[in-house]
Amino acid sequence: MAEVIVPAVTVFDHNGKPDPEDNRRVIEYLLSYGIDGILVLDFTGEFTELSI
């Protein structure tokens, strides 16, 4: 059986920083559909907005 791994968007707050609570909601929403994994900071290009 194949696994289902989906990309997740990263939610940012009005200051341009990742929003932990809203990101938690996105992850919980995706998990509620029984997926096997989540791909973060790769597919949708948010990594270009982050700095170290």
PQR file with spaces between the fields and no chain letter, atoms N, CA, C, O and H, PARSE charges and radii, in Angstrom:
ATOM       1  N    MET     1       0.839   -1.173    0.000 -0.4000 1.5000
ATOM       2  CA   MET     1       0.000    0.000    0.000 -0.0000 2.0000
ATOM       3  C    MET     1       0.889    1.242    0.000  0.5500 1.7000
ATOM       4  O    MET     1       1.888    1.293    0.717 -0.5500 1.4000
ATOM       5  N    ALA     2       0.532    2.226   -0.790 -0.4000 1.5000
ATOM       6  CA   ALA     2       1.305    3.467   -0.884 -0.0000 2.0000
ATOM       7  C    ALA     2       0.991    4.383    0.293  0.5500 1.7000
ATOM       8  O    ALA     2      -0.129    4.407    0.802 -0.5500 1.4000
ATOM       9  H    ALA     2      -0.280    2.184   -1.373  0.4000 1.0000
ATOM      10  N    GLU     3       1.994    5.127    0.708 -0.4000 1.5000
ATOM      11  CA   GLU     3       1.792    6.128    1.748 -0.0000 2.0000
ATOM      12  C    GLU     3       1.367    7.441    1.118  0.5500 1.7000
ATOM      13  O    GLU     3       1.711    7.734   -0.027 -0.5500 1.4000
ATOM      14  H    GLU     3       2.904    5.107    0.294  0.4000 1.0000
ATOM      15  N    VAL     4       0.616    8.228    1.877 -0.4000 1.5000
ATOM      16  CA   VAL     4       0.187    9.539    1.414 -0.0000 2.0000
ATOM      17  C    VAL     4       0.928   10.590    2.225  0.5500 1.7000
ATOM      18  O    VAL     4       0.721   10.719    3.432 -0.5500 1.4000
ATOM      19  H    VAL     4       0.337    7.990    2.807  0.4000 1.0000
ATOM      20  N    ILE     5       1.796   11.342    1.548 -0.4000 1.5000
ATOM      21  CA   ILE     5       2.542   12.436    2.172 -0.0000 2.0000
ATOM      22  C    ILE     5       2.170   13.706    1.426  0.5500 1.7000
ATOM      23  O    ILE     5       2.334   13.790    0.209 -0.5500 1.4000
ATOM      24  H    ILE     5       1.964   11.237    0.567  0.4000 1.0000
ATOM      25  N    VAL     6       1.669   14.691    2.156 -0.4000 1.5000
ATOM      26  CA   VAL     6       1.183   15.913    1.516 -0.0000 2.0000
ATOM      27  C    VAL     6       2.038   17.112    1.906  0.5500 1.7000
ATOM      28  O    VAL     6       2.583   17.151    3.009 -0.5500 1.4000
ATOM      29  H    VAL     6       1.535   14.623    3.144  0.4000 1.0000
ATOM      30  N    PRO     7       2.162   18.096    1.004 -0.5600 1.5000
ATOM      31  CA   PRO     7       2.854   19.335    1.359  0.2800 2.0000
ATOM      32  C    PRO     7       1.940   20.208    2.214  0.5500 1.7000
ATOM      33  O    PRO     7       0.725   20.220    2.019 -0.5500 1.4000
ATOM      34  N    ALA     8       2.517   20.925    3.141 -0.4000 1.5000
ATOM      35  CA   ALA     8       1.751   21.838    3.983 -0.0000 2.0000
ATOM      36  C    ALA     8       2.284   23.247    3.797  0.5500 1.7000
ATOM      37  O    ALA     8       3.494   23.465    3.752 -0.5500 1.4000
ATOM      38  H    ALA     8       3.504   20.915    3.299  0.4000 1.0000
ATOM      39  N    VAL     9       1.380   24.187    3.691 -0.4000 1.5000
ATOM      40  CA   VAL     9       1.811   25.586    3.638 -0.0000 2.0000
ATOM      41  C    VAL     9       2.282   25.998    5.022  0.5500 1.7000
ATOM      42  O    VAL     9       1.869   25.409    6.021 -0.5500 1.4000
ATOM      43  H    VAL     9       0.397   24.010    3.728  0.4000 1.0000
ATOM      44  N    THR    10       3.136   26.999    5.086 -0.4000 1.5000
ATOM      45  CA   THR    10       3.572   27.568    6.359 -0.0000 2.0000
ATOM      46  C    THR    10       2.838   28.889    6.534  0.5500 1.7000
ATOM      47  O    THR    10       2.930   29.778    5.687 -0.5500 1.4000
ATOM      48  H    THR    10       3.471   27.477    4.274  0.4000 1.0000
ATOM      49  N    VAL    11       2.110   29.010    7.638 -0.4000 1.5000
ATOM      50  CA   VAL    11       1.342   30.225    7.915 -0.0000 2.0000
ATOM      51  C    VAL    11       2.245   31.219    8.636  0.5500 1.7000
ATOM      52  O    VAL    11       2.911   30.872    9.611 -0.5500 1.4000
ATOM      53  H    VAL    11       2.035   28.287    8.326  0.4000 1.0000
ATOM      54  N    PHE    12       2.262   32.453    8.149 -0.4000 1.5000
ATOM      55  CA   PHE    12       3.050   33.524    8.762 -0.0000 2.0000
ATOM      56  C    PHE    12       2.125   34.531    9.433  0.5500 1.7000
ATOM      57  O    PHE    12       0.994   34.728    8.989 -0.5500 1.4000
ATOM      58  H    PHE    12       1.721   32.735    7.357  0.4000 1.0000
ATOM      59  N    ASP    13       2.602   35.171   10.504 -0.4000 1.5000
ATOM      60  CA   ASP    13       1.816   36.206   11.161 -0.0000 2.0000
ATOM      61  C    ASP    13       2.013   37.546   10.447  0.5500 1.7000
ATOM      62  O    ASP    13       2.718   37.617    9.440 -0.5500 1.4000
ATOM      63  H    ASP    13       3.521   35.011   10.865  0.4000 1.0000
ATOM      64  N    HIS    14       1.391   38.602   10.968 -0.4000 1.5000
ATOM      65  CA   HIS    14       1.463   39.913   10.317 -0.0000 2.0000
ATOM      66  C    HIS    14       2.870   40.520   10.362  0.5500 1.7000
ATOM      67  O    HIS    14       3.136   41.502    9.670 -0.5500 1.4000
ATOM      68  H    HIS    14       0.818   38.544   11.786  0.4000 1.0000
ATOM      69  N    ASN    15       3.774   39.947   11.170 -0.4000 1.5000
ATOM      70  CA   ASN    15       5.161   40.415   11.232 -0.0000 2.0000
ATOM      71  C    ASN    15       6.088   39.609   10.326  0.5500 1.7000
ATOM      72  O    ASN    15       7.295   39.850   10.292 -0.5500 1.4000
ATOM      73  H    ASN    15       3.557   39.149   11.733  0.4000 1.0000
ATOM      74  N    GLY    16       5.512   38.642    9.585 -0.4000 1.5000
ATOM      75  CA   GLY    16       6.315   37.846    8.679 -0.0000 2.0000
ATOM      76  C    GLY    16       7.021   36.671    9.331  0.5500 1.7000
ATOM      77  O    GLY    16       7.919   36.077    8.735 -0.5500 1.4000
ATOM      78  H    GLY    16       4.532   38.447    9.613  0.4000 1.0000
ATOM      79  N    LYS    17       6.621   36.329   10.554 -0.4000 1.5000
ATOM      80  CA   LYS    17       7.220   35.190   11.258 -0.0000 2.0000
ATOM      81  C    LYS    17       6.247   34.017   11.228  0.5500 1.7000
ATOM      82  O    LYS    17       5.033   34.220   11.219 -0.5500 1.4000
ATOM      83  H    LYS    17       5.891   36.811   11.038  0.4000 1.0000
ATOM      84  N    PRO    18       6.770   32.785   11.213 -0.5600 1.5000
ATOM      85  CA   PRO    18       5.872   31.628   11.249  0.2800 2.0000
ATOM      86  C    PRO    18       4.950   31.690   12.469  0.5500 1.7000
ATOM      87  O    PRO    18       5.398   31.992   13.575 -0.5500 1.4000
ATOM      88  N    ASP    19       3.685   31.410   12.268 -0.4000 1.5000
ATOM      89  CA   ASP    19       2.687   31.450   13.331 -0.0000 2.0000
ATOM      90  C    ASP    19       2.472   30.035   13.872  0.5500 1.7000
ATOM      91  O    ASP    19       1.825   29.218   13.219 -0.5500 1.4000
ATOM      92  H    ASP    19       3.321   31.164   11.369  0.4000 1.0000
ATOM      93  N    PRO    20       3.012   29.737   15.066 -0.5600 1.5000
ATOM      94  CA   PRO    20       2.940   28.369   15.589  0.2800 2.0000
ATOM      95  C    PRO    20       1.511   27.840   15.743  0.5500 1.7000
ATOM      96  O    PRO    20       1.236   26.693   15.390 -0.5500 1.4000
ATOM      97  N    GLU    21       0.612   28.658   16.262 -0.4000 1.5000
ATOM      98  CA   GLU    21      -0.757   28.192   16.497 -0.0000 2.0000
ATOM      99  C    GLU    21      -1.485   27.901   15.188  0.5500 1.7000
ATOM     100  O    GLU    21      -2.125   26.857   15.058 -0.5500 1.4000
ATOM     101  H    GLU    21       0.836   29.590   16.548  0.4000 1.0000
ATOM     102  N    ASP    22      -1.397   28.793   14.238 -0.4000 1.5000
ATOM     103  CA   ASP    22      -2.060   28.560   12.950 -0.0000 2.0000
ATOM     104  C    ASP    22      -1.414   27.399   12.193  0.5500 1.7000
ATOM     105  O    ASP    22      -2.109   26.650   11.507 -0.5500 1.4000
ATOM     106  H    ASP    22      -0.877   29.641   14.344  0.4000 1.0000
ATOM     107  N    ASN    23      -0.103   27.243   12.308 -0.4000 1.5000
ATOM     108  CA   ASN    23       0.550   26.096   11.676 -0.0000 2.0000
ATOM     109  C    ASN    23       0.109   24.791   12.324  0.5500 1.7000
ATOM     110  O    ASN    23      -0.041   23.777   11.643 -0.5500 1.4000
ATOM     111  H    ASN    23       0.462   27.852   12.865  0.4000 1.0000
ATOM     112  N    ARG    24      -0.099   24.813   13.630 -0.4000 1.5000
ATOM     113  CA   ARG    24      -0.610   23.624   14.327 -0.0000 2.0000
ATOM     114  C    ARG    24      -1.994   23.259   13.791  0.5500 1.7000
ATOM     115  O    ARG    24      -2.299   22.082   13.601 -0.5500 1.4000
ATOM     116  H    ARG    24       0.023   25.637   14.183  0.4000 1.0000
ATOM     117  N    ARG    25      -2.827   24.268   13.551 -0.4000 1.5000
ATOM     118  CA   ARG    25      -4.167   24.012   13.007 -0.0000 2.0000
ATOM     119  C    ARG    25      -4.092   23.377   11.624  0.5500 1.7000
ATOM     120  O    ARG    25      -4.844   22.450   11.322 -0.5500 1.4000
ATOM     121  H    ARG    25      -2.579   25.225   13.706  0.4000 1.0000
ATOM     122  N    VAL    26      -3.194   23.869   10.790 -0.4000 1.5000
ATOM     123  CA   VAL    26      -3.030   23.290    9.450 -0.0000 2.0000
ATOM     124  C    VAL    26      -2.620   21.824    9.558  0.5500 1.7000
ATOM     125  O    VAL    26      -3.181   20.969    8.873 -0.5500 1.4000
ATOM     126  H    VAL    26      -2.583   24.622   11.035  0.4000 1.0000
ATOM     127  N    ILE    27      -1.645   21.533   10.416 -0.4000 1.5000
ATOM     128  CA   ILE    27      -1.164   20.167   10.574 -0.0000 2.0000
ATOM     129  C    ILE    27      -2.265   19.257   11.124  0.5500 1.7000
ATOM     130  O    ILE    27      -2.443   18.139   10.641 -0.5500 1.4000
ATOM     131  H    ILE    27      -1.190   22.228   10.972  0.4000 1.0000
ATOM     132  N    GLU    28      -3.001   19.730   12.128 -0.4000 1.5000
ATOM     133  CA   GLU    28      -4.089   18.927   12.678 -0.0000 2.0000
ATOM     134  C    GLU    28      -5.161   18.659   11.625  0.5500 1.7000
ATOM     135  O    GLU    28      -5.714   17.560   11.568 -0.5500 1.4000
ATOM     136  H    GLU    28      -2.856   20.638   12.521  0.4000 1.0000
ATOM     137  N    TYR    29      -5.453   19.645   10.800 -0.4000 1.5000
ATOM     138  CA   TYR    29      -6.428   19.477    9.722 -0.0000 2.0000
ATOM     139  C    TYR    29      -5.961   18.389    8.757  0.5500 1.7000
ATOM     140  O    TYR    29      -6.736   17.499    8.404 -0.5500 1.4000
ATOM     141  H    TYR    29      -5.004   20.537   10.846  0.4000 1.0000
ATOM     142  N    LEU    30      -4.718   18.453    8.335 -0.4000 1.5000
ATOM     143  CA   LEU    30      -4.199   17.454    7.405 -0.0000 2.0000
ATOM     144  C    LEU    30      -4.206   16.062    8.036  0.5500 1.7000
ATOM     145  O    LEU    30      -4.592   15.091    7.385 -0.5500 1.4000
ATOM     146  H    LEU    30      -4.089   19.176    8.622  0.4000 1.0000
ATOM     147  N    LEU    31      -3.787   15.958    9.286 -0.4000 1.5000
ATOM     148  CA   LEU    31      -3.754   14.666    9.962 -0.0000 2.0000
ATOM     149  C    LEU    31      -5.153   14.074   10.146  0.5500 1.7000
ATOM     150  O    LEU    31      -5.313   12.854   10.196 -0.5500 1.4000
ATOM     151  H    LEU    31      -3.473   16.747    9.815  0.4000 1.0000
ATOM     152  N    SER    32      -6.151   14.931   10.246 -0.4000 1.5000
ATOM     153  CA   SER    32      -7.520   14.438   10.437 -0.0000 2.0000
ATOM     154  C    SER    32      -8.013   13.626    9.236  0.5500 1.7000
ATOM     155  O    SER    32      -9.003   12.902    9.345 -0.5500 1.4000
ATOM     156  H    SER    32      -6.021   15.922   10.205  0.4000 1.0000
ATOM     157  N    TYR    33      -7.335   13.741    8.106 -0.4000 1.5000
ATOM     158  CA   TYR    33      -7.701   12.982    6.915 -0.0000 2.0000
ATOM     159  C    TYR    33      -6.925   11.672    6.791  0.5500 1.7000
ATOM     160  O    TYR    33      -7.040   10.972    5.784 -0.5500 1.4000
ATOM     161  H    TYR    33      -6.531   14.328    8.018  0.4000 1.0000
ATOM     162  N    GLY    34      -6.137   11.340    7.812 -0.4000 1.5000
ATOM     163  CA   GLY    34      -5.461   10.052    7.845 -0.0000 2.0000
ATOM     164  C    GLY    34      -4.224    9.948    6.973  0.5500 1.7000
ATOM     165  O    GLY    34      -3.852    8.852    6.553 -0.5500 1.4000
ATOM     166  H    GLY    34      -6.044   11.908    8.630  0.4000 1.0000
ATOM     167  N    ILE    35      -3.585   11.075    6.696 -0.4000 1.5000
ATOM     168  CA   ILE    35      -2.371   11.029    5.881 -0.0000 2.0000
ATOM     169  C    ILE    35      -1.239   10.372    6.657  0.5500 1.7000
ATOM     170  O    ILE    35      -1.305   10.240    7.879 -0.5500 1.4000
ATOM     171  H    ILE    35      -3.888   11.965    7.037  0.4000 1.0000
ATOM     172  N    ASP    36      -0.208    9.964    5.941 -0.4000 1.5000
ATOM     173  CA   ASP    36       0.926    9.272    6.560 -0.0000 2.0000
ATOM     174  C    ASP    36       2.088   10.199    6.897  0.5500 1.7000
ATOM     175  O    ASP    36       2.941    9.843    7.709 -0.5500 1.4000
ATOM     176  H    ASP    36      -0.154   10.072    4.948  0.4000 1.0000
ATOM     177  N    GLY    37       2.137   11.380    6.288 -0.4000 1.5000
ATOM     178  CA   GLY    37       3.241   12.284    6.547 -0.0000 2.0000
ATOM     179  C    GLY    37       2.974   13.662    5.968  0.5500 1.7000
ATOM     180  O    GLY    37       2.077   13.848    5.145 -0.5500 1.4000
ATOM     181  H    GLY    37       1.444   11.670    5.627  0.4000 1.0000
ATOM     182  N    ILE    38       3.765   14.617    6.412 -0.4000 1.5000
ATOM     183  CA   ILE    38       3.626   15.997    5.962 -0.0000 2.0000
ATOM     184  C    ILE    38       4.995   16.499    5.508  0.5500 1.7000
ATOM     185  O    ILE    38       5.991   16.341    6.214 -0.5500 1.4000
ATOM     186  H    ILE    38       4.494   14.467    7.080  0.4000 1.0000
ATOM     187  N    LEU    39       5.032   17.094    4.343 -0.4000 1.5000
ATOM     188  CA   LEU    39       6.250   17.691    3.800 -0.0000 2.0000
ATOM     189  C    LEU    39       6.193   19.186    4.115  0.5500 1.7000
ATOM     190  O    LEU    39       5.293   19.882    3.645 -0.5500 1.4000
ATOM     191  H    LEU    39       4.223   17.222    3.769  0.4000 1.0000
ATOM     192  N    VAL    40       7.141   19.680    4.900 -0.4000 1.5000
ATOM     193  CA   VAL    40       7.130   21.097    5.285 -0.0000 2.0000
ATOM     194  C    VAL    40       8.354   21.819    4.736  0.5500 1.7000
ATOM     195  O    VAL    40       9.412   21.222    4.536 -0.5500 1.4000
ATOM     196  H    VAL    40       7.872   19.114    5.282  0.4000 1.0000
ATOM     197  N    LEU    41       8.186   23.101    4.501 -0.4000 1.5000
ATOM     198  CA   LEU    41       9.264   23.988    4.054 -0.0000 2.0000
ATOM     199  C    LEU    41       9.993   23.487    2.813  0.5500 1.7000
ATOM     200  O    LEU    41      11.218   23.583    2.729 -0.5500 1.4000
ATOM     201  H    LEU    41       7.326   23.585    4.664  0.4000 1.0000
ATOM     202  N    ASP    42       9.265   22.968    1.875 -0.4000 1.5000
ATOM     203  CA   ASP    42       9.917   22.482    0.666 -0.0000 2.0000
ATOM     204  C    ASP    42       9.082   22.787   -0.567  0.5500 1.7000
ATOM     205  O    ASP    42       9.516   23.544   -1.436 -0.5500 1.4000
ATOM     206  H    ASP    42       8.270   22.890    1.943  0.4000 1.0000
ATOM     207  N    PHE    43       7.930   22.226   -0.652 -0.4000 1.5000
ATOM     208  CA   PHE    43       7.145   22.213   -1.881 -0.0000 2.0000
ATOM     209  C    PHE    43       6.574   23.575   -2.272  0.5500 1.7000
ATOM     210  O    PHE    43       6.573   23.915   -3.455 -0.5500 1.4000
ATOM     211  H    PHE    43       7.578   21.610    0.053  0.4000 1.0000
ATOM     212  N    THR    44       6.099   24.349   -1.326 -0.4000 1.5000
ATOM     213  CA   THR    44       5.381   25.577   -1.664 -0.0000 2.0000
ATOM     214  C    THR    44       6.250   26.831   -1.620  0.5500 1.7000
ATOM     215  O    THR    44       5.746   27.924   -1.879 -0.5500 1.4000
ATOM     216  H    THR    44       6.100   24.072   -0.365  0.4000 1.0000
ATOM     217  N    GLY    45       7.532   26.710   -1.302 -0.4000 1.5000
ATOM     218  CA   GLY    45       8.479   27.808   -1.432 -0.0000 2.0000
ATOM     219  C    GLY    45       8.599   28.766   -0.268  0.5500 1.7000
ATOM     220  O    GLY    45       9.238   29.809   -0.405 -0.5500 1.4000
ATOM     221  H    GLY    45       7.941   25.823   -1.092  0.4000 1.0000
ATOM     222  N    GLU    46       8.004   28.449    0.883 -0.4000 1.5000
ATOM     223  CA   GLU    46       8.080   29.360    2.023 -0.0000 2.0000
ATOM     224  C    GLU    46       9.507   29.570    2.512  0.5500 1.7000
ATOM     225  O    GLU    46       9.816   30.601    3.110 -0.5500 1.4000
ATOM     226  H    GLU    46       7.485   27.602    0.995  0.4000 1.0000
ATOM     227  N    PHE    47      10.372   28.597    2.261 -0.4000 1.5000
ATOM     228  CA   PHE    47      11.730   28.694    2.785 -0.0000 2.0000
ATOM     229  C    PHE    47      12.442   29.950    2.301  0.5500 1.7000
ATOM     230  O    PHE    47      13.400   30.394    2.934 -0.5500 1.4000
ATOM     231  H    PHE    47      10.121   27.760    1.775  0.4000 1.0000
ATOM     232  N    THR    48      11.996   30.528    1.196 -0.4000 1.5000
ATOM     233  CA   THR    48      12.618   31.756    0.703 -0.0000 2.0000
ATOM     234  C    THR    48      12.294   32.957    1.589  0.5500 1.7000
ATOM     235  O    THR    48      12.961   33.988    1.505 -0.5500 1.4000
ATOM     236  H    THR    48      11.219   30.167    0.681  0.4000 1.0000
ATOM     237  N    GLU    49      11.288   32.829    2.427 -0.4000 1.5000
ATOM     238  CA   GLU    49      10.873   33.914    3.317 -0.0000 2.0000
ATOM     239  C    GLU    49      11.487   33.806    4.714  0.5500 1.7000
ATOM     240  O    GLU    49      11.267   34.678    5.554 -0.5500 1.4000
ATOM     241  H    GLU    49      10.747   31.991    2.495  0.4000 1.0000
ATOM     242  N    LEU    50      12.245   32.755    4.964 -0.4000 1.5000
ATOM     243  CA   LEU    50      12.810   32.532    6.288 -0.0000 2.0000
ATOM     244  C    LEU    50      14.294   32.862    6.312  0.5500 1.7000
ATOM     245  O    LEU    50      14.983   32.743    5.299 -0.5500 1.4000
ATOM     246  H    LEU    50      12.424   32.046    4.281  0.4000 1.0000
ATOM     247  N    SER    51      14.773   33.270    7.460 -0.4000 1.5000
ATOM     248  CA   SER    51      16.210   33.504    7.620 -0.0000 2.0000
ATOM     249  C    SER    51      16.688   32.729    8.839  0.5500 1.7000
ATOM     250  O    SER    51      15.895   32.322    9.689 -0.5500 1.4000
ATOM     251  H    SER    51      14.213   33.367    8.283  0.4000 1.0000
ATOM     252  N    ILE    52      17.982   32.537    8.906 -0.4000 1.5000
ATOM     253  CA   ILE    52      18.547   31.798   10.031 -0.0000 2.0000
ATOM     254  C    ILE    52      18.866   32.751   11.156  0.5500 1.7000
ATOM     255  O    ILE    52      19.354   32.328   12.204 -0.5500 1.4000
ATOM     256  H    ILE    52      18.626   32.868    8.216  0.4000 1.0000
